[in-house]
């Protein structure tokens, strides 16, 4: 759940950055989305080994 919230937060930052032409905010949003994706993938891999 937290990863999904982090991904949404990153997406929102990126969209605000797009709308305001703020490249730093766009980049920050992309980084947050990537971190959330990586955490999700790690959790899925852990679950696969548990099962």
C-alpha positions in Angstrom: 0.0 0.0 0.0 2.7 2.5 1.0 4.5 1.9 -2.3 1.4 2.7 -4.2 1.0 6.0 -2.3 4.6 6.9 -2.9 4.2 6.2 -6.6 1.1 8.4 -6.7 2.9 11.1 -4.9 5.8 10.9 -7.3 3.4 11.0 -10.3 1.7 14.1 -8.8 5.0 15.9 -8.4 6.0 15.1 -11.9 2.7 16.4 -13.3 3.0 19.6 -11.3 6.5 19.9 -12.6 5.3 19.5 -16.1 2.5 22.1 -15.7 4.9 24.6 -14.1 7.9 23.8 -16.3 9.9 23.0 -13.1 12.5 20.4 -14.2 13.7 19.8 -10.6 10.1 18.8 -9.5 9.7 16.6 -12.6 12.9 14.8 -11.8 12.1 14.5 -8.1 8.7 12.9 -9.1 10.3 10.4 -11.5 12.8 9.4 -8.8 10.1 8.8 -6.2 8.1 6.8 -8.8 11.2 4.7 -9.5 11.9 4.1 -5.9 8.4 2.9 -5.3 8.6 0.6 -8.3 11.9 -0.9 -7.0 10.4 -1.4 -3.5 7.4 -3.1 -5.0 9.6 -5.4 -7.1 11.7 -6.3 -4.1 8.6 -7.1 -2.0 7.2 -9.3 -4.8 10.6 -11.2 -5.1 10.5 -11.7 -1.3 7.0 -13.1 -1.5 7.9 -15.4 -4.3 10.7 -17.0 -2.2 8.4 -17.3 0.8 5.8 -19.2 -1.2 
